[in-house]
Amino acid sequence: MDNNMNAEDKGGFLWGLLGCCIPIVGLVLFLVWKDTKPKTAKAAGIGALISVIVIVVWYILIAVLGIGLAAMG
């Protein structure tokens, strides 16, 4: 039975993309599949993590630019 589970667990770019586009879905999929489909769970989790990191960096960049522009004029 373990061989069948590993054959179906290919990871996949689309699961990572889904996790990146909708981070909460990526997190839920990671938590649901972490024991049964570890490669697919990892792809979804990494997608969600990348999305969250990009969002945080974006907000920091916007804050720094806003403070810089406010200080200039």
N, C-alpha and C positions, 0 to 999 in steps of 0.2 A: 504494500500500500504506500510506503514511503517513496518508492520510485515514481509512482503515478503523481503524487503531490509535487515532487521536484520537477517532473516533466511539464506540468502546467504552470509552474512558477518561473516565468521568464523575465520578470521585472517589467520593463517596458517604458518607452519614452512617453507614450500617451498618458500613462498613470502619473508620471512625473509632471507632465504638462497640465493635467487636471489639478494636481496638487498645487502647482504654481499659480494657476488662474484662480482657484478657489482654495485658499490655504486651509480653511476649517475642514473642508472635505478631505484634503490630503492628510490632515492630522487624524481625522476619524478613520480613514482607510488604513493608515499606519497602525493605529491602535487595534483595529479589528483583525488585520492580517499579519501582525508581527510574529505570531507563532505558526500559523498555517502556511502563509506565503511570504517568507522573509524578504525575498528579492523584490517582489511587487510592493510590499510595505515600505521597503527602503526607498524605492523610486518615488512613491507618493510622498513620503516624509521629507525627502530631499527637496522635492518640488515645493512643498509647503514652506520649508525652511528658507529656501532661496527667495521666495516671494516675500516672506516677512523681513528678511535682511534688506532686500531692495526697498521695501516700503519705509523701513527705519532710516536707511541712508538718504532716501528722497526727502523725508521730513526734516532731517538734520540739515541737508543742503538748502532746503527752502528757508529754514529758520536762520541759517548763517547769512544767506543772501538778503533776507528781509532785514536783519539787524544791520548788515553792512550798508544797505541802501538807506535805511533810516538814519544811520550815523552820518552819511554823506550829505543829506539834505533835509 
